[in-house]
Structures are given as C-alpha cells and as structure tokens.
Amino acid sequence: MSKNTDELFKNVIAHAKEYGFVFPSSEIYDGLSAVYDYGQFGSELKNNLKTYWWKAMVQMHENIVGIDSAIFMHPKIWKASGHVDGFSDPMIDNKISKKRYRADQLIENYIEEIKKHYIEEIKEPWLNEITEALSESSTTNPNDNSPIPIRNTDEEKLKDNEHFKRAVEIENRLNSLLIAEDLQGLRALIIELNIPDPISKENPDWTDVRQFNLMFSTQMGAVADDADLIYLRPETAQGIFVNYLNVQKSGRMKIPFGIAQIGKAFRNEVIARQFIIRMREFEQMEMQFFVRPGTEMEWYKKWKETRLQWHLALGTDAAKYRFHDHVKLAHYANAAVDIEYDFPFGFKEVEGIHSRTDFDLSQHQKFSGKKMQYFDPELDADGKPYGNYIPYVIETSIGLDRMFLLTMINAFDEEDLSTDEKQDSRTVLRLHPCLAPVKAAIFPLIKKDGLPEKAREIMDKLKLDFNLQYEEKDAIGKRYRRQDAIGTPFCITVDHQTLEDNTVTIRHRDTMQQERVAANDLDKIIGELVSWKNLLS
C-alpha cells in the first residue's frame, strides 16, 4: 500500500467513527477483534444499500422473490453442503511474531507487488508512444480519423516484461498447489519466495500449513449433556436451497426463477483485518437463480454482466472494477468469477457469481430423502416435455459490509477550497443521493424571529417522505460542513425572506451552489433527485 492509499484508508476509518458510521464493537471493554457496530448514519447507509439491491433484484424481476431464513438450521444441512468436512482455509503461523496468515493470500499479495513493478515499467513509455503517434498523425494529416499505429500493443509489451513473466509463473504454481491441496508445497513456495511477515516485515520462521475450519458451533438444548451440536450459518445460500420446494410450490414459480435473501452469516476468521473487509459476523445479499440444465452457462454470463452494471450505475469509475475468474473451483461449481474492486490495499472481491450446478439440491435430496425435482412441461426440440429434473443454480453473492466500505472510499473526498485570501478545505462524502443517510438538512438562519418555527413546519411536511435533520447550532457555514461530512445532498436554509414569500435557499452538496425555490416545491425537488428511478431505470 502506498503512502497516499494508506493515508486514504486510515482517513476513511477515522471519518467513519467520528461521524457515526462505524464503531468498534464493545469499545468500552476494549473492543472485540474483527467485530464492528454500525452507527446512526452507517445503519442508514447500509439499509439504503440493501434497498438498492432488493429493488434491483426482486422488485425489478417478476421471476425473483425474497425470503428471510433462520440463522439456526438443522446440522445435517451443513453436512450435506460440504461445510462440515471441507469449509476451511490454509493457514500458516510465524513462530517469531505469533501471527497467523492465510498461506494462499501471502503468495497472492506477493504476486500483486510484482504486478505493480511491470505496470509502472510499461506505463510511461507506452504513454510517450501514444503522444508521439498522436503528434505525427495530427501533423501529417489533421483530418485522418484512421486508427493510430502503435508499434507495440500493451499486451505485447507485457509478454516481454520480466516481471510479468515472473508473476504468471508464480500464479500458475500457486493455482496448481491449491488444486492439488498441496499444503507442504504452499509452505515451500512461501519460503522459496522469501516472503516476509506482512506485519513485522521481518524474516519469519514459518510453521507447516494447516487447514482451519471456519464454522462457529454452539449447542441447542436445555441440558448441556443432551444438547445438540448446531452451527451459526457460514452463508445464507443454504437457507434458500432448503426452502426451494416451499417457495416453488407456494408461489407457483416456473423455471427459470430466483430466490433472494439478505442476512447475517458467521465465520471464525483467523485473519480478520482491513477494517470491515473481513469480519467474523457479516451480512450477505445473495440470489440463487434456478435454471434448466444445459442453460446454466448462458445465465451465468448474463448475471455476470448484470451484476457489474448494478455496481457501475452508482457512478463508480469502471477502471476500479475487474473480473477475476476462479482457477480452483469450489466443490459445487463448474464456473466462478469474482467482481473485484480496487481498494486502497489492492483488488479484493466484492461479489461472486457462481454456477453451482445441481450440487446443492442433489445433496439435500440425498441427505433429507425429499425429492427436489421440478417437472418442466415446456417442450424440447423434439416436441417432448423436458419432464423431471433437478434444476441447476446460478448464484450471485455480494458482501454488504464490503460494499459499504467500497461506497465510503469511493465517496470520500478532501476538497481544497483555498483562495488567495485564505486557506480553506472541506471533507465531503459524495454519496449518490439515493444512498445518502440523510436526504436533506433544514436550518433556520438564526434561532429567533420565528425562523425555527417556520423551519420545523417545513420539516414536518417533508419528514414523512424523507429522512431529514434539523440543525440550528453554530454559524451556517459550520452546519454546511457537518452535513457535507455525512453526505447530505441538500441543505435548506430558512431566513427572513421565507416568512415573507415562503421561499427557501437550497444548497447542493457537490457543487455548493445555492438557489432560491418555493418551500411548497421542496418535496418534488428532493423527491426527483433521490428517487430510485435514477438508479433502476
């Protein structure tokens, strides 16, 4: 992480706490590792992200419905899903620092560092080459719109770059070791690459690599000796699969159809760092889409593109996102891709799209003894009904907490407003108005002359439709700065002119421009700017 990106990340974390977005959990008792609480504005932002996802996934699709399944489920479910036997990560310890790390991530981070070298090596010469080509083209023929001839493409330059070759070689070795589940080989590769301890930066003394199960277990029953062992769910997907028949029959759903869910999941993460990126209690937004066998790759591609567009609709720079195809597939998948975002500490997964085949429903049919088949009356190419089959599943799964952090980082801006006369700046969250925790703030210019009463009157009319804040303390400039810091799109000032003609000043967060509008038009003005239509249509 460079100094600038490291500083940005630290500033976002500090801002999140100072302004009531995220707090360390149990802080008065010195906190609880990798557990966080969402504050008054954080919970609003988080709920708005949920609403955006739910509307895009459920409300906008006639063949997708939502459920809310229980956190506690029958323990055989996790045996059927493979979590009891295979839900683990390869862990390695440094005997000197007593710190534990994921072995595969140590190597992945090493590869990312190599990539930074070759990107820097090709960037400046490549840009110079484009500049020269542009100059030659405009000089020889200003009206020529044909493609500019570049001697070597970016891809060709990469193939010739030694750092690029080295990164590809290590990445291929890592993938081979993960597919073979060669734990000794992972340790040998870490030692061969001379990877230091990420925290102490010193030469480590590594232990063997071991698999670590990530599920939390507890007991259900009045008497401990007779209690049943159950698990806190490590994912929300299984709650959808075991309710597949209930939803399909009660809703008379026809293939293809989807079931969506937002809910908490729990994983005993040994390496829980980078703020809310990796927590032990987190929230998922998942949709399982049931399709006819043989059509799964078509739907997989469709949902891959659909989900990326959902992210980009928020105005995020497309260059900040990338697809990362899985080489080592989970036991249930025949295809998988991550949508990754370029956080200050590098690209990390935000959402996964997986083709889960019929694994989950087949396993639950086997372990429960209940048929999970669907009768498809549609006719095939030969004019015969497709008949009974177990549907295949395309999954989209997004980490809500990671999406929250992505949104905060993307919106955070420290703007220099200095002039020749004075130094000035502001911290502003440029959140999409739909996501902003507070839609508008209402200020009486002063705390007398009937202005507070008028401001309250306006607020009472608007608060049925919008989440608002009323503020009368401090100078108007300080109030603007506080609202900028929490991402409020609009500030409405009630002054003496308001008492005469019922107009107010509305100030826009991003531009800081102000305009005079009728108080009776505020619901329409705000409503149009914060409408979900701006994101969904």
DAFEN-V511321 format. One line per field, one symbol per residue. ss: DSSP state (H for helix, E for strand, L for the rest). psi: psi as a letter, one per 40 degrees, with the letter a starting at -180 (. if undefined). burial: I if it has 9 or more other C-alpha atoms within 8 Angstrom, else O. A space follows every 50 residues. Layout:
ss: ???
psi: ???
burial: ???
This chain:
ss: LLHHHHHHHHHHHHHHHHLLLEEELLHHHLLLLLLEEELHHHHHHHHHHH HHHHHHHHHLLLLEEELLLLLELLHHHHHHHLHHHHLEEEEEEELLLLEE EEHHHHHHHHHHHHHHHHHHHHHHHHHHHHHHHHHHHHHHLLLLLLLLLL LLLHHHHHHHLHHHHHHHHHHHHHHHHHHHLLHHHHHHHHHHLLLLLLLL LLLLLELLLEEEELLLEEEELLLHHHLEEEEELLLLHHHHHLLHHHHHHH LLLLLLEEEEEEEEEELLLLLLLLHHHLLLEEEEEEEEEEELLLLHHHHH HHHHHHHHHHHHLLLLLHHHEEEEELLLLLLLLLEEEEEEEEELLEEEEE EEEEEEELHHHHHHHHHHLLLLLEEEEEELLLLLEEEEELLEEEEEEEEH HHHHHHHHHHHEEEEELLLLLLLLEEEEELLLLLLLLLLEEEEELLLLLL HHHHHHHHHHHHLLLLLEEEELLLLHHHHHHHHHHHLLLEEEEELHHHHH HLEEEEEELLLLLEEEEEHHHHHHHHHHHHLLHHHHL
psi: hiddddddddddddddddefdhihifdefeihhfhiihaddddddddddd dddddddddehdehiiigiidhihddddddeedddegiihiiihddefii ihdddddddddddddddddddeddddddddddddddddddgdeheiihhh dhiddddddehddddddddddddddddddefgddddddddddefhihddd eihigiiihihhhehhiaihidhddeiihiihheiedddddeeddddddd efiihiiihiihiiihhghdggafbedhidhihihihhhhihheeddddd dddddddddddddeeihdeeiiihhhdhiideieiiiihiigideihihd iihhheaeddddddddddehhfihhheiiadeeiidahihiihhhhhhhd dddddddddddhhhhheiiddihiiihihgihddehdhdiihhhdifafe ddddddddddddeddihiihheiiiddddddddddeehdhhhhhaddddd efiihhhhddeeiiihihdeeddddddddeiedddd.
burial: OOOOIIOIIOOIIOOIIOIIIIIIIOIOOOIIOIIIOIIOIIIIIIOIII OIIIIIIIIOOOIIIOOOOOOOIOIOIIIIIIIIOOIOIIIIIIIOOOOI IIIIOIIIOIIIOIIOIIOOOIOOOIOOIIOOIIOOIIOOOOOOOOOOOO OOOOOOIIOOIOIIIIIOOIIOOIIOIIOOOIIOOIIOOIOOOOIOIOOO OOOIOIOIIOOOIIIIOOIOOOOOOOIOIIIIIIIIIIIIIIOIOOIIOO OOIOOIIIIIIIIIIIIIIOOIIOOIIIIIIIIIIIIIIIIIIOOIOOII OOIIOOIIOIIIOOOIOOOOIOOOOIOOIOOIIIIIIIIIIIIIOIOOII IIIIIIIIIIIIIIIOOOOOOIOIOIOOIOOOOOIIOOOIIIIIIIIIII IIIIIIIIIOIIOOOOOIOOOOOOIIIIIIIOIIIIIIIIIIIIIIIOOO IIOIIIOIIOOIIOOIIIOIIIOOOOOOIIIOIIIIIIIIIIIIIOIIIO OIIIIIIIIOOOOOOOIIIOOIOOOIIOIIOOOOOOO
